[in-house]
Amino acid sequence: MKQLLSLTALGLALSFGAAHAADAPAPAPTKQQSKMATCNKDATGMKGDERKAFMKTCLSNKSATQQSKMKTCNAEATGMKGDERKAFMSECLKK
């Protein structure tokens, strides 16, 4: 009988705890989580090394002008491949 009473009490305590946790608001995202979400959204359509380079730049503490410069240079480098693209991007991003 004591075991049944103990199990019932435990079950009630757990159910009240779960109900209380469900009512609690979700914590606000951290600054880093917000930055990651923004960068992921901006990197839509990029793959491989291009995405990796963009995410590194985006998540670093560099200013928004660097991000816009990267977008502009990427747009201008459309159709270029290999060493030609690397050289162009290097020069474009230095400006």
Contacts in CASP RR format, 6 or more apart in sequence:
PFRMAT RR
TARGET T0000
AUTHOR 0000-0000-0000
METHOD contacts of the structure
MODEL  1
MKQLLSLTALGLALSFGAAHAADAPAPAPTKQQSKMATCNKDATGMKGDE
RKAFMKTCLSNKSATQQSKMKTCNAEATGMKGDERKAFMSECLKK
29 37 0 8 1.000
35 58 0 8 1.000
35 59 0 8 1.000
36 59 0 8 1.000
38 58 0 8 1.000
39 54 0 8 1.000
39 55 0 8 1.000
39 58 0 8 1.000
39 59 0 8 1.000
40 55 0 8 1.000
42 54 0 8 1.000
42 58 0 8 1.000
42 67 0 8 1.000
43 51 0 8 1.000
43 54 0 8 1.000
43 55 0 8 1.000
43 58 0 8 1.000
45 51 0 8 1.000
46 54 0 8 1.000
50 74 0 8 1.000
53 70 0 8 1.000
54 70 0 8 1.000
54 74 0 8 1.000
57 66 0 8 1.000
57 67 0 8 1.000
57 70 0 8 1.000
58 67 0 8 1.000
69 92 0 8 1.000
69 93 0 8 1.000
69 95 0 8 1.000
70 93 0 8 1.000
72 92 0 8 1.000
73 88 0 8 1.000
73 89 0 8 1.000
73 92 0 8 1.000
73 93 0 8 1.000
74 89 0 8 1.000
76 88 0 8 1.000
76 92 0 8 1.000
77 85 0 8 1.000
77 88 0 8 1.000
77 89 0 8 1.000
77 92 0 8 1.000
79 85 0 8 1.000
80 88 0 8 1.000
END
